[in-house]
Amino acid sequence: MAMQAAEIERLIKEAFPDAEVTITDLAGDNDHYAAMIASSAFKGKTRVQQHQMVYDALKGRMGGVLHALSLQTSVKV
């Protein structure tokens, strides 16, 4: 079962209320996405830590319902 872009965005914004989120469906199959996320919550975190925070926000859906997600994170100023 595929995951809708709106659901990915909702989960991310639930975890990071100030986040600016852009989700792109890379293959048109609701299974391969790219996400650009800017949030002040990433301040002082390494890129790996930022990505782990996003995966945590997806509540275990990564690798199951959500097959592939390319992440680009940045600190929102």
C-alpha positions as CSV (number, residue, x, y, z in Angstrom):
1,M,0.0,0.0,0.0
2,A,1.4,3.3,-1.1
3,M,1.6,6.5,1.0
4,Q,0.2,9.8,-0.1
5,A,2.4,12.9,-0.2
6,A,-0.1,14.8,2.0
7,E,0.3,12.2,4.7
8,I,4.1,12.5,4.6
9,E,3.8,16.3,4.9
10,R,1.2,16.0,7.7
11,L,3.5,13.7,9.8
12,I,6.5,16.0,9.3
13,K,4.6,19.1,10.2
14,E,3.1,17.4,13.2
15,A,6.7,16.8,14.5
16,F,8.1,20.1,13.3
17,P,5.3,22.7,13.3
18,D,7.5,25.5,11.8
19,A,8.7,23.3,9.0
20,E,8.6,24.4,5.3
21,V,8.0,21.1,3.5
22,T,8.0,20.3,-0.2
23,I,7.2,16.8,-1.3
24,T,7.8,15.5,-4.9
25,D,6.5,12.2,-6.2
26,L,9.6,11.1,-8.2
27,A,8.0,8.2,-10.1
28,G,4.3,9.0,-10.1
29,D,3.6,5.8,-8.1
30,N,3.1,7.2,-4.5
31,D,6.0,5.1,-3.5
32,H,9.2,7.1,-4.3
33,Y,9.4,10.6,-3.0
34,A,11.9,13.5,-2.5
35,A,11.3,15.8,0.5
36,M,12.9,19.2,1.1
37,I,12.4,20.2,4.8
38,A,13.5,23.4,6.5
39,S,12.9,23.7,10.3
40,S,14.5,25.5,13.2
41,A,14.4,22.1,15.1
42,F,17.4,21.1,13.0
43,K,19.6,23.8,14.4
44,G,22.9,22.4,15.9
45,K,22.2,18.9,14.5
46,T,24.3,17.1,11.9
47,R,22.7,16.2,8.6
48,V,22.5,12.5,9.8
49,Q,20.7,13.6,13.0
50,Q,18.3,15.8,11.0
51,H,17.4,12.8,8.7
52,Q,17.0,10.6,11.7
53,M,14.6,13.2,13.2
54,V,12.5,13.1,10.0
55,Y,12.5,9.2,9.9
56,D,11.3,9.3,13.6
57,A,8.5,11.7,12.6
58,L,7.3,9.2,10.0
59,K,6.6,6.8,12.8
60,G,8.0,3.6,11.4
61,R,6.5,3.9,7.9
62,M,9.9,4.3,6.2
63,G,10.8,1.0,4.5
64,G,7.3,-0.3,4.8
65,V,4.4,1.8,3.6
66,L,6.9,4.3,2.3
67,H,9.4,2.6,0.1
68,A,11.8,5.4,-0.8
69,L,12.3,9.0,0.5
70,S,15.2,11.2,-0.6
71,L,15.8,13.8,2.0
72,Q,17.2,17.3,1.8
73,T,17.1,19.1,5.2
74,S,18.1,22.6,6.3
75,V,17.9,24.9,9.2
76,K,15.1,27.4,9.0
77,V,16.2,30.9,10.0
